[in-house]
Amino acid sequence: MSTISDEIKSFADNRLWRTKKARIEAEARLNKYNILSIIVVNYYTFLVLALSIWSLILDSNSDWAKYITIITVIVSVGLFGGTILVSSMNFKEKAEKFKKSYIAIEELEVEVKKLTRSLTFLTEQHKILRLSEIEKSYAEILNSTDNHSPMDNLKVLIDRKNTEVKWFEKINYYFKRAASNLFIILLFTAPILVFFLIKNFLGI
């Protein structure tokens, strides 16, 4: 039968610590997405401007002029939709909320350490009451933000070589990471692919 001391240790190790680390990972991930989204939007904005300038120096009746106009329209539509999508994601704001969340959890960890050090001087009822108060504060912190991604929690466990992680969970994690990296590569190479596809389609 577990004692209140065991419950406090389990709460600190399996809930506070893991949640804090997962939210640190979530903040880092969202900050990366925020920077990446800024780079991608500026990249496509530059492409639209470059194509527009290029079209000005071409003969308006040439196949190349029509070709560049088609690409400019496609990139412009993609840029418009992408900008709206990025704005709605609020990466920076969500990252800040996760930062406030794990800082608040760190403060709870301090409270748990204080409680652990004073266990010998407290009655069982007082220990249970104090732990309940900390658990309530923990629940309020969780409710103050969106939950972190299961992949953030999985990354924490994999990075620390936790034996709880099953082999298929590792495969799923690395597959999603590879898919994410591939998507990022496609974001930057898509205009080049579209360029050659339209060029071959028009036979220029």
TORDO-280327 format. One record per atom (N, C-alpha, C): atom name; x, y, z. Coordinates in steps of 0.001 Angstrom, whole numbers, plus 500000, padded with zeros to 6 digits. Example, Ala and Ser with C-alpha at 12.3 -4.5 7.8 and 13.67 -1.06 7.14 Angstrom:
<recs>
atom=N u=513190 v=494310 w=507800;
atom=CA u=512300 v=495500 w=507800;
atom=C u=513200 v=496700 w=507800;
atom=N u=512850 v=497750 w=507080;
atom=CA u=513670 v=498940 w=507140;
atom=C u=512900 v=500030 w=507870;
</recs>
This chain:
<recs>
atom=N u=500842 v=498800 w=500000;
atom=CA u=500000 v=500000 w=500000;
atom=C u=500880 v=501254 w=500000;
atom=N u=500623 v=502173 w=499052;
atom=CA u=501448 v=503368 w=498929;
atom=C u=501135 v=504366 w=500035;
atom=N u=502160 v=505052 w=500480;
atom=CA u=502007 v=506073 w=501504;
atom=C u=501850 v=507432 w=500819;
atom=N u=501528 v=508448 w=501622;
atom=CA u=501383 v=509782 w=501070;
atom=C u=502723 v=510273 w=500495;
atom=N u=503832 v=509822 w=501087;
atom=CA u=505165 v=510177 w=500581;
atom=C u=505374 v=509616 w=499174;
atom=N u=504913 v=508375 w=498969;
atom=CA u=505016 v=507748 w=497649;
atom=C u=504161 v=508500 w=496628;
atom=N u=502980 v=508919 w=497055;
atom=CA u=502078 v=509657 w=496159;
atom=C u=502695 v=510989 w=495749;
atom=N u=503324 v=511659 w=496689;
atom=CA u=503960 v=512940 w=496394;
atom=C u=505099 v=512752 w=495396;
atom=N u=505917 v=511717 w=495612;
atom=CA u=507048 v=511442 w=494713;
atom=C u=506541 v=511071 w=493324;
atom=N u=505498 v=510241 w=493269;
atom=CA u=504930 v=509830 w=491986;
atom=C u=504350 v=511023 w=491232;
atom=N u=503680 v=511905 w=491963;
atom=CA u=503096 v=513106 w=491362;
atom=C u=504185 v=514007 w=490786;
atom=N u=505276 v=514161 w=491543;
atom=CA u=506381 v=515020 w=491102;
atom=C u=507094 v=514445 w=489879;
atom=N u=507313 v=513116 w=489881;
atom=CA u=508089 v=512481 w=488811;
atom=C u=507262 v=512196 w=487557;
atom=N u=506042 v=511692 w=487751;
atom=CA u=505243 v=511217 w=486618;
atom=C u=504276 v=512243 w=486046;
atom=N u=504026 v=513314 w=486776;
atom=CA u=503091 v=514318 w=486274;
atom=C u=503763 v=515681 w=486120;
atom=N u=504262 v=516226 w=487202;
atom=CA u=504881 v=517549 w=487114;
atom=C u=506079 v=517566 w=486168;
atom=N u=507022 v=516679 w=486395;
atom=CA u=508259 v=516683 w=485609;
atom=C u=507980 v=516415 w=484131;
atom=N u=507170 v=515402 w=483846;
atom=CA u=506882 v=515067 w=482448;
atom=C u=506119 v=516180 w=481744;
atom=N u=505143 v=516736 w=482434;
atom=CA u=504360 v=517813 w=481821;
atom=C u=505243 v=519019 w=481548;
atom=N u=506101 v=519354 w=482491;
atom=CA u=507004 v=520491 w=482301;
atom=C u=507896 v=520273 w=481088;
atom=N u=508522 v=519104 w=480998;
atom=CA u=509419 v=518813 w=479882;
atom=C u=508670 v=518793 w=478553;
atom=N u=507461 v=518218 w=478541;
atom=CA u=506669 v=518161 w=477315;
atom=C u=506286 v=519564 w=476850;
atom=N u=505997 v=520445 w=477799;
atom=CA u=505613 v=521818 w=477439;
atom=C u=506814 v=522651 w=477021;
atom=N u=507976 v=522301 w=477522;
atom=CA u=509204 v=522930 w=477027;
atom=C u=509417 v=522534 w=475565;
atom=N u=509187 v=521247 w=475270;
atom=CA u=509301 v=520766 w=473891;
atom=C u=508257 v=521443 w=472996;
atom=N u=507045 v=521615 w=473523;
atom=CA u=505969 v=522251 w=472755;
atom=C u=506325 v=523694 w=472425;
atom=N u=506886 v=524399 w=473412;
atom=CA u=507282 v=525790 w=473168;
atom=C u=508356 v=525860 w=472081;
atom=N u=509358 v=524973 w=472166;
atom=CA u=510443 v=524963 w=471181;
atom=C u=509895 v=524644 w=469786;
atom=N u=508973 v=523676 w=469721;
atom=CA u=508381 v=523288 w=468427;
atom=C u=507603 v=524447 w=467811;
atom=N u=506793 v=525130 w=468607;
atom=CA u=505981 v=526230 w=468098;
atom=C u=506841 v=527432 w=467710;
atom=N u=507908 v=527683 w=468461;
atom=CA u=508827 v=528760 w=468081;
atom=C u=509511 v=528441 w=466751;
atom=N u=509846 v=527167 w=466552;
atom=CA u=510442 v=526747 w=465278;
atom=C u=509443 v=526954 w=464145;
atom=N u=508192 v=526568 w=464372;
atom=CA u=507154 v=526762 w=463353;
atom=C u=506942 v=528246 w=463054;
atom=N u=507026 v=529075 w=464096;
atom=CA u=506823 v=530513 w=463910;
atom=C u=507909 v=531102 w=463019;
atom=N u=509163 v=530746 w=463323;
atom=CA u=510286 v=531232 w=462512;
atom=C u=510185 v=530702 w=461086;
atom=N u=509860 v=529408 w=460964;
atom=CA u=509739 v=528789 w=459650;
atom=C u=508632 v=529450 w=458828;
atom=N u=507496 v=529747 w=459459;
atom=CA u=506377 v=530367 w=458742;
atom=C u=506753 v=531759 w=458239;
atom=N u=507528 v=532512 w=459037;
atom=CA u=507978 v=533846 w=458616;
atom=C u=508896 v=533727 w=457400;
atom=N u=509813 v=532744 w=457458;
atom=CA u=510743 v=532534 w=456342;
atom=C u=509993 v=532135 w=455075;
atom=N u=509025 v=531219 w=455218;
atom=CA u=508275 v=530734 w=454051;
atom=C u=507449 v=531854 w=453419;
atom=N u=506759 v=532649 w=454248;
atom=CA u=505950 v=533755 w=453723;
atom=C u=506835 v=534759 w=452989;
atom=N u=507989 v=535089 w=453571;
atom=CA u=508905 v=536028 w=452913;
atom=C u=509510 v=535436 w=451645;
atom=N u=509757 v=534138 w=451671;
atom=CA u=510287 v=533440 w=450503;
atom=C u=509309 v=533518 w=449330;
atom=N u=508036 v=533235 w=449593;
atom=CA u=507028 v=533281 w=448533;
atom=C u=506714 v=534709 w=448103;
atom=N u=506785 v=535649 w=449039;
atom=CA u=506605 v=537067 w=448689;
atom=C u=507701 v=537515 w=447735;
atom=N u=508939 v=537099 w=448023;
atom=CA u=510067 v=537417 w=447133;
atom=C u=509853 v=536804 w=445752;
atom=N u=509370 v=535559 w=445708;
atom=CA u=509134 v=534908 w=444423;
atom=C u=508098 v=535661 w=443591;
atom=N u=507018 v=536088 w=444239;
atom=CA u=505972 v=536831 w=443531;
atom=C u=506534 v=538132 w=442965;
atom=N u=507314 v=538852 w=443790;
atom=CA u=507909 v=540115 w=443340;
atom=C u=508903 v=539881 w=442196;
atom=N u=509721 v=538840 w=442339;
atom=CA u=510723 v=538530 w=441310;
atom=C u=510048 v=538160 w=439986;
atom=N u=508992 v=537347 w=440069;
atom=CA u=508278 v=536939 w=438856;
atom=C u=507563 v=538128 w=438210;
atom=N u=507019 v=538997 w=439051;
atom=CA u=506321 v=540180 w=438529;
atom=C u=507290 v=541100 w=437784;
atom=N u=508479 v=541296 w=438364;
atom=CA u=509492 v=542131 w=437708;
atom=C u=509965 v=541479 w=436424;
atom=N u=510149 v=540152 w=436474;
atom=CA u=510593 v=539415 w=435286;
atom=C u=509579 v=539572 w=434150;
atom=N u=508294 v=539462 w=434477;
atom=CA u=507251 v=539551 w=433446;
atom=C u=507222 v=540925 w=432777;
atom=N u=507681 v=541966 w=433501;
atom=CA u=507664 v=543325 w=432948;
atom=C u=508673 v=543509 w=431816;
atom=N u=509761 v=542745 w=431865;
atom=CA u=510812 v=542923 w=430858;
atom=C u=510647 v=541956 w=429681;
atom=N u=509616 v=541100 w=429737;
atom=CA u=509371 v=540146 w=428650;
atom=C u=508368 v=540707 w=427646;
atom=N u=508456 v=540215 w=426440;
atom=CA u=507468 v=540566 w=425424;
atom=C u=506121 v=539998 w=425856;
atom=N u=505100 v=540849 w=425982;
atom=CA u=503790 v=540422 w=426493;
atom=C u=503128 v=539358 w=425632;
atom=N u=503554 v=539232 w=424377;
atom=CA u=502953 v=538227 w=423480;
atom=C u=503749 v=536922 w=423427;
atom=N u=504856 v=536872 w=424133;
atom=CA u=505694 v=535674 w=424085;
atom=C u=505144 v=534571 w=424994;
atom=N u=505561 v=533351 w=424659;
atom=CA u=505148 v=532208 w=425492;
atom=C u=505705 v=532329 w=426907;
atom=N u=506923 v=532857 w=427024;
atom=CA u=507546 v=533018 w=428334;
atom=C u=506734 v=533962 w=429223;
atom=N u=506214 v=535048 w=428624;
atom=CA u=505422 v=536011 w=429401;
atom=C u=504161 v=535337 w=429944;
atom=N u=503506 v=534539 w=429091;
atom=CA u=502301 v=533825 w=429534;
atom=C u=502658 v=532803 w=430628;
atom=N u=503787 v=532164 w=430427;
atom=CA u=504286 v=531165 w=431368;
atom=C u=504546 v=531782 w=432748;
atom=N u=505246 v=532910 w=432759;
atom=CA u=505565 v=533589 w=434013;
atom=C u=504298 v=534107 w=434685;
atom=N u=503343 v=534595 w=433886;
atom=CA u=502082 v=535104 w=434441;
atom=C u=501312 v=533994 w=435151;
atom=N u=501289 v=532809 w=434538;
atom=CA u=500594 v=531664 w=435139;
atom=C u=501233 v=531301 w=436478;
atom=N u=502565 v=531234 w=436498;
atom=CA u=503274 v=530882 w=437728;
atom=C u=503039 v=531945 w=438810;
atom=N u=503067 v=533215 w=438405;
atom=CA u=502860 v=534305 w=439366;
atom=C u=501489 v=534212 w=440019;
atom=N u=500469 v=533909 w=439213;
atom=CA u=499104 v=533772 w=439741;
atom=C u=499029 v=532610 w=440728;
atom=N u=499633 v=531477 w=440368;
atom=CA u=499610 v=530288 w=441239;
atom=C u=500297 v=530588 w=442576;
atom=N u=501492 v=531191 w=442494;
atom=CA u=502245 v=531502 w=443715;
atom=C u=501506 v=532539 w=444564;
atom=N u=500888 v=533515 w=443906;
atom=CA u=500154 v=534564 w=444631;
atom=C u=498976 v=533975 w=445399;
atom=N u=498231 v=533075 w=444748;
atom=CA u=497089 v=532426 w=445408;
atom=C u=497577 v=531592 w=446591;
atom=N u=498683 v=530855 w=446372;
atom=CA u=499251 v=530053 w=447454;
atom=C u=499729 v=530912 w=448610;
atom=N u=500325 v=532051 w=448286;
atom=CA u=500809 v=532976 w=449311;
atom=C u=499653 v=533560 w=450106;
atom=N u=498585 v=533911 w=449417;
atom=CA u=497404 v=534473 w=450087;
atom=C u=496812 v=533471 w=451079;
atom=N u=496605 v=532232 w=450605;
atom=CA u=496040 v=531197 w=451476;
atom=C u=496977 v=530837 w=452611;
atom=N u=498279 v=530768 w=452306;
atom=CA u=499261 v=530419 w=453326;
atom=C u=499372 v=531475 w=454413;
atom=N u=499291 v=532740 w=454021;
atom=CA u=499377 v=533833 w=454990;
atom=C u=498200 v=533803 w=455957;
atom=N u=497012 v=533549 w=455418;
atom=CA u=495813 v=533450 w=456271;
atom=C u=495944 v=532275 w=457238;
atom=N u=496432 v=531147 w=456729;
atom=CA u=496595 v=529944 w=457561;
atom=C u=497603 v=530189 w=458680;
atom=N u=498737 v=530776 w=458339;
atom=CA u=499789 v=531049 w=459332;
atom=C u=499276 v=531991 w=460414;
atom=N u=498537 v=533032 w=459986;
atom=CA u=498001 v=533999 w=460950;
atom=C u=497035 v=533336 w=461926;
atom=N u=496254 v=532383 w=461423;
atom=CA u=495260 v=531724 w=462279;
atom=C u=495888 v=530736 w=463259;
atom=N u=497116 v=530287 w=462979;
atom=CA u=497769 v=529296 w=463832;
atom=C u=498326 v=529899 w=465134;
atom=N u=498665 v=531185 w=465108;
atom=CA u=499153 v=531883 w=466321;
atom=C u=500295 v=531131 w=467007;
atom=N u=501313 v=530736 w=466244;
atom=CA u=502413 v=529960 w=466803;
atom=C u=503104 v=530673 w=467968;
atom=N u=503416 v=531961 w=467772;
atom=CA u=504149 v=532717 w=468791;
atom=C u=503336 v=532839 w=470077;
atom=N u=502050 v=533147 w=469943;
atom=CA u=501190 v=533307 w=471119;
atom=C u=501061 v=531996 w=471889;
atom=N u=500884 v=530889 w=471162;
atom=CA u=500760 v=529583 w=471815;
atom=C u=502067 v=529191 w=472504;
atom=N u=503198 v=529519 w=471867;
atom=CA u=504503 v=529218 w=472471;
atom=C u=504673 v=529968 w=473788;
atom=N u=504238 v=531224 w=473822;
atom=CA u=504335 v=532028 w=475039;
atom=C u=503475 v=531426 w=476154;
atom=N u=502305 v=530919 w=475803;
atom=CA u=501424 v=530300 w=476801;
atom=C u=502052 v=529039 w=477374;
atom=N u=502701 v=528247 w=476512;
atom=CA u=503382 v=527044 w=476995;
atom=C u=504551 v=527415 w=477908;
atom=N u=505245 v=528515 w=477582;
atom=CA u=506349 v=528964 w=478427;
atom=C u=505845 v=529349 w=479816;
atom=N u=504759 v=530120 w=479867;
atom=CA u=504174 v=530506 w=481150;
atom=C u=503720 v=529270 w=481922;
atom=N u=503223 v=528279 w=481174;
atom=CA u=502730 v=527048 w=481790;
atom=C u=503858 v=526275 w=482465;
atom=N u=504978 v=526071 w=481763;
atom=CA u=506042 v=525264 w=482392;
atom=C u=506771 v=526037 w=483484;
atom=N u=506771 v=527365 w=483397;
atom=CA u=507342 v=528159 w=484500;
atom=C u=506473 v=528010 w=485754;
atom=N u=505155 v=528017 w=485552;
atom=CA u=504235 v=527819 w=486678;
atom=C u=504405 v=526427 w=487275;
atom=N u=504665 v=525432 w=486418;
atom=CA u=504882 v=524068 w=486901;
atom=C u=506191 v=523984 w=487689;
atom=N u=507205 v=524714 w=487237;
atom=CA u=508471 v=524759 w=487981;
atom=C u=508247 v=525311 w=489387;
atom=N u=507370 v=526296 w=489507;
atom=CA u=507051 v=526866 w=490817;
atom=C u=506344 v=525822 w=491698;
atom=N u=505510 v=524989 w=491067;
atom=CA u=504857 v=523905 w=491816;
atom=C u=505877 v=522873 w=492278;
atom=N u=506889 v=522627 w=491442;
atom=CA u=507940 v=521681 w=491835;
atom=C u=508660 v=522166 w=493089;
atom=N u=508848 v=523468 w=493171;
atom=CA u=509466 v=524046 w=494374;
atom=C u=508579 v=523788 w=495588;
atom=N u=507275 v=523946 w=495407;
atom=CA u=506335 v=523697 w=496501;
atom=C u=506361 v=522231 w=496930;
atom=N u=506483 v=521331 w=495962;
atom=CA u=506547 v=519900 w=496278;
atom=C u=507823 v=519579 w=497049;
atom=N u=508927 v=520209 w=496667;
atom=CA u=510188 v=519987 w=497386;
atom=C u=510084 v=520468 w=498830;
atom=N u=509436 v=521616 w=499004;
atom=CA u=509226 v=522135 w=500355;
atom=C u=508389 v=521160 w=501178;
atom=N u=507343 v=520630 w=500524;
atom=CA u=506460 v=519671 w=501200;
atom=C u=507233 v=518407 w=501568;
atom=N u=508059 v=517921 w=500655;
atom=CA u=508843 v=516705 w=500891;
atom=C u=509796 v=516879 w=502081;
atom=N u=510418 v=518054 w=502160;
atom=CA u=511372 v=518310 w=503242;
atom=C u=510685 v=518420 w=504607;
atom=N u=509415 v=518789 w=504591;
atom=CA u=508714 v=519003 w=505875;
atom=C u=507778 v=517857 w=506251;
atom=N u=507865 v=516738 w=505535;
atom=CA u=506942 v=515615 w=505781;
atom=C u=506999 v=515105 w=507217;
atom=N u=508187 v=515055 w=507773;
atom=CA u=508324 v=514496 w=509132;
atom=C u=507683 v=515378 w=510207;
atom=N u=507406 v=516623 w=509847;
atom=CA u=506840 v=517556 w=510827;
atom=C u=505332 v=517759 w=510660;
atom=N u=504758 v=517099 w=509646;
atom=CA u=503333 v=517299 w=509346;
atom=C u=502510 v=516070 w=509687;
atom=N u=501265 v=516290 w=509999;
atom=CA u=500345 v=515169 w=510221;
atom=C u=499907 v=514620 w=508864;
atom=N u=499378 v=513402 w=508865;
atom=CA u=498915 v=512799 w=507616;
atom=C u=497835 v=513657 w=506962;
atom=N u=496949 v=514181 w=507762;
atom=CA u=495860 v=515013 w=507228;
atom=C u=496415 v=516271 w=506551;
atom=N u=497414 v=516864 w=507183;
atom=CA u=498025 v=518065 w=506622;
atom=C u=498763 v=517744 w=505320;
atom=N u=499421 v=516602 w=505277;
atom=CA u=500128 v=516175 w=504054;
atom=C u=499146 v=516004 w=502898;
atom=N u=498018 v=515315 w=503194;
atom=CA u=497002 v=515069 w=502164;
atom=C u=496395 v=516383 w=501682;
atom=N u=496130 v=517279 w=502607;
atom=CA u=495555 v=518584 w=502263;
atom=C u=496507 v=519388 w=501384;
atom=N u=497782 v=519376 w=501764;
atom=CA u=498777 v=520157 w=500994;
atom=C u=498963 v=519580 w=499600;
atom=N u=498989 v=518263 w=499493;
atom=CA u=499120 v=517632 w=498176;
atom=C u=497899 v=517934 w=497310;
atom=N u=496720 v=517911 w=497910;
atom=CA u=495487 v=518223 w=497175;
atom=C u=495516 v=519645 w=496632;
atom=N u=496052 v=520566 w=497411;
atom=CA u=496151 v=521962 w=496970;
atom=C u=497098 v=522090 w=495782;
atom=N u=498210 v=521360 w=495834;
atom=CA u=499178 v=521394 w=494733;
atom=C u=498579 v=520763 w=493481;
atom=N u=497863 v=519655 w=493645;
atom=CA u=497219 v=518998 w=492503;
atom=C u=496166 v=519903 w=491867;
atom=N u=495452 v=520664 w=492702;
atom=CA u=494459 v=521602 w=492192;
atom=C u=495136 v=522705 w=491379;
atom=N u=496244 v=523210 w=491886;
atom=CA u=497002 v=524242 w=491162;
atom=C u=497517 v=523692 w=489836;
atom=N u=497952 v=522432 w=489850;
atom=CA u=498436 v=521760 w=488630;
atom=C u=497319 v=521675 w=487592;
atom=N u=496124 v=521300 w=488023;
atom=CA u=494974 v=521201 w=487122;
atom=C u=494617 v=522565 w=486531;
atom=N u=494726 v=523605 w=487326;
atom=CA u=494434 v=524965 w=486849;
atom=C u=495445 v=525401 w=485795;
atom=N u=496701 v=525012 w=485975;
atom=CA u=497739 v=525333 w=484988;
atom=C u=497430 v=524634 w=483664;
atom=N u=497036 v=523364 w=483743;
atom=CA u=496709 v=522615 w=482526;
atom=C u=495530 v=523237 w=481796;
atom=N u=494546 v=523706 w=482546;
atom=CA u=493346 v=524297 w=481945;
atom=C u=493604 v=525670 w=481340;
atom=N u=494723 v=526282 w=481699;
atom=CA u=495002 v=527644 w=481217;
atom=C u=495532 v=527670 w=479785;
atom=N u=495942 v=526515 w=479253;
atom=CA u=496469 v=526448 w=477882;
atom=C u=495924 v=525216 w=477174;
atom=N u=496134 v=525192 w=475849;
atom=CA u=495854 v=523968 w=475100;
atom=C u=496818 v=522884 w=475580;
atom=N u=496427 v=521645 w=475401;
atom=CA u=497319 v=520560 w=475802;
atom=C u=498460 v=520434 w=474800;
atom=N u=499605 v=520007 w=475274;
atom=CA u=500715 v=519786 w=474367;
atom=C u=500439 v=518548 w=473507;
atom=N u=501173 v=518421 w=472421;
atom=CA u=500991 v=517294 w=471512;
atom=C u=501518 v=516000 w=472143;
atom=N u=500860 v=514863 w=471863;
atom=CA u=501402 v=513574 w=472343;
atom=C u=502832 v=513343 w=471855;
atom=N u=503170 v=513924 w=470696;
atom=CA u=504521 v=513780 w=470163;
atom=C u=505544 v=514533 w=471018;
atom=N u=505120 v=515611 w=471654;
atom=CA u=506024 v=516340 w=472561;
atom=C u=506373 v=515464 w=473759;
atom=N u=505357 v=514811 w=474303;
atom=CA u=505574 v=513911 w=475439;
atom=C u=506424 v=512713 w=475030;
atom=N u=506158 v=512191 w=473831;
atom=CA u=506906 v=511037 w=473341;
atom=C u=508374 v=511400 w=473115;
atom=N u=508626 v=512612 w=472629;
atom=CA u=510005 v=513058 w=472407;
atom=C u=510776 v=513114 w=473726;
atom=N u=510109 v=513592 w=474779;
atom=CA u=510741 v=513645 w=476101;
atom=C u=511172 v=512245 w=476536;
atom=N u=510279 v=511276 w=476371;
atom=CA u=510565 v=509910 w=476803;
atom=C u=511658 v=509261 w=475954;
atom=N u=511610 v=509495 w=474626;
atom=CA u=512606 v=508903 w=473727;
atom=C u=513979 v=509514 w=473974;
atom=N u=514030 v=510841 w=474133;
atom=CA u=515318 v=511510 w=474372;
atom=C u=515987 v=511018 w=475641;
atom=N u=515162 v=510624 w=476615;
atom=CA u=515703 v=510152 w=477893;
atom=C u=515736 v=508629 w=477982;
atom=N u=515546 v=507985 w=476807;
atom=CA u=515637 v=506526 w=476698;
atom=C u=514759 v=505818 w=477738;
atom=N u=513540 v=506322 w=477881;
atom=CA u=512595 v=505741 w=478831;
atom=C u=512148 v=504365 w=478337;
atom=N u=512171 v=503382 w=479211;
atom=CA u=511836 v=502008 w=478824;
atom=C u=510339 v=501804 w=478591;
atom=N u=509519 v=502805 w=478964;
atom=CA u=508081 v=502685 w=478751;
atom=C u=507702 v=502811 w=477276;
atom=N u=508586 v=503394 w=476481;
atom=CA u=508283 v=503638 w=475070;
atom=C u=508378 v=502337 w=474284;
atom=N u=507291 v=501976 w=473606;
atom=CA u=507253 v=500753 w=472802;
atom=C u=507936 v=500987 w=471449;
atom=N u=508359 v=499923 w=470805;
atom=CA u=509090 v=500040 w=469540;
atom=C u=508240 v=500688 w=468455;
atom=N u=506940 v=500368 w=468427;
atom=CA u=506072 v=500938 w=467388;
atom=C u=505818 v=502428 w=467633;
atom=N u=505907 v=502845 w=468895;
atom=CA u=505779 v=504271 w=469187;
atom=C u=507005 v=505025 w=468676;
atom=N u=508160 v=504413 w=468804;
atom=CA u=509384 v=505029 w=468281;
atom=C u=509314 v=505152 w=466763;
atom=N u=508833 v=504076 w=466102;
atom=CA u=508712 v=504106 w=464642;
atom=C u=507755 v=505218 w=464216;
atom=N u=506626 v=505314 w=464916;
atom=CA u=505640 v=506347 w=464615;
atom=C u=506224 v=507740 w=464789;
atom=N u=507008 v=507931 w=465860;
atom=CA u=507627 v=509228 w=466138;
atom=C u=508612 v=509621 w=465036;
atom=N u=509512 v=508697 w=464673;
atom=CA u=510521 v=509014 w=463666;
atom=C u=509897 v=509165 w=462280;
atom=N u=508824 v=508410 w=462021;
atom=CA u=508120 v=508552 w=460736;
atom=C u=507504 v=509950 w=460622;
atom=N u=506868 v=510422 w=461702;
atom=CA u=506246 v=511750 w=461677;
atom=C u=507291 v=512853 w=461584;
atom=N u=508435 v=512643 w=462210;
atom=CA u=509514 v=513630 w=462098;
atom=C u=510022 v=513701 w=460664;
atom=N u=510171 v=512534 w=460032;
atom=CA u=510647 v=512502 w=458646;
atom=C u=509622 v=513155 w=457715;
atom=N u=508325 v=512872 w=457969;
atom=CA u=507266 v=513457 w=457150;
atom=C u=507246 v=514978 w=457297;
atom=N u=507470 v=515454 w=458529;
atom=CA u=507505 v=516898 w=458784;
atom=C u=508667 v=517552 w=458051;
atom=N u=509836 v=516928 w=458095;
atom=CA u=511006 v=517473 w=457398;
atom=C u=510809 v=517460 w=455887;
atom=N u=510162 v=516404 w=455375;
atom=CA u=509878 v=516321 w=453943;
atom=C u=508927 v=517439 w=453514;
atom=N u=507925 v=517706 w=454347;
atom=CA u=506971 v=518769 w=454052;
atom=C u=507667 v=520130 w=453990;
atom=N u=508595 v=520359 w=454912;
atom=CA u=509346 v=521621 w=454917;
atom=C u=510161 v=521765 w=453641;
atom=N u=510792 v=520665 w=453216;
atom=CA u=511577 v=520687 w=451970;
atom=C u=510672 v=521003 w=450775;
atom=N u=509479 v=520395 w=450760;
atom=CA u=508534 v=520622 w=449661;
atom=C u=508056 v=522071 w=449609;
atom=N u=507926 v=522692 w=450774;
atom=CA u=507504 v=524094 w=450813;
atom=C u=508464 v=524983 w=450019;
atom=N u=509753 v=524665 w=450104;
atom=CA u=510752 v=525484 w=449423;
atom=C u=511003 v=525042 w=447979;
atom=N u=510773 v=523771 w=447695;
atom=CA u=511053 v=523272 w=446338;
atom=C u=509824 v=523282 w=445438;
atom=N u=508623 v=523468 w=446009;
atom=CA u=507376 v=523438 w=445220;
atom=C u=507396 v=524425 w=444056;
atom=N u=507823 v=525681 w=444258;
atom=CA u=507836 v=526616 w=443123;
atom=C u=508720 v=526141 w=441973;
atom=N u=509849 v=525513 w=442300;
atom=CA u=510747 v=524997 w=441263;
atom=C u=510075 v=523862 w=440503;
atom=N u=509392 v=522979 w=441239;
atom=CA u=508686 v=521866 w=440608;
atom=C u=507571 v=522367 w=439704;
atom=N u=506818 v=523357 w=440194;
atom=CA u=505733 v=523941 w=439399;
atom=C u=506299 v=524602 w=438142;
atom=N u=507441 v=525266 w=438294;
atom=CA u=508104 v=525934 w=437174;
atom=C u=508367 v=524945 w=436035;
atom=N u=508975 v=523812 w=436358;
atom=CA u=509316 v=522830 w=435337;
atom=C u=508096 v=522088 w=434803;
atom=N u=507104 v=521858 w=435670;
atom=CA u=505885 v=521193 w=435210;
atom=C u=505152 v=522026 w=434161;
atom=N u=504995 v=523306 w=434443;
atom=CA u=504299 v=524191 w=433502;
atom=C u=505139 v=524369 w=432234;
atom=N u=506440 v=524453 w=432423;
atom=CA u=507347 v=524601 w=431259;
atom=C u=507186 v=523413 w=430329;
atom=N u=507166 v=522199 w=430889;
atom=CA u=507020 v=521003 w=430048;
atom=C u=505629 v=520909 w=429439;
atom=N u=504615 v=521344 w=430236;
atom=CA u=503226 v=521301 w=429766;
atom=C u=503016 v=522238 w=428563;
atom=N u=503647 v=523425 w=428634;
atom=CA u=503513 v=524392 w=427551;
atom=C u=504487 v=524117 w=426405;
atom=N u=505450 v=523207 w=426685;
atom=CA u=506419 v=522862 w=425632;
atom=C u=507377 v=523975 w=425301;
atom=N u=507723 v=524772 w=426323;
atom=CA u=508644 v=525908 w=426084;
atom=C u=510086 v=525442 w=426198;
</recs>
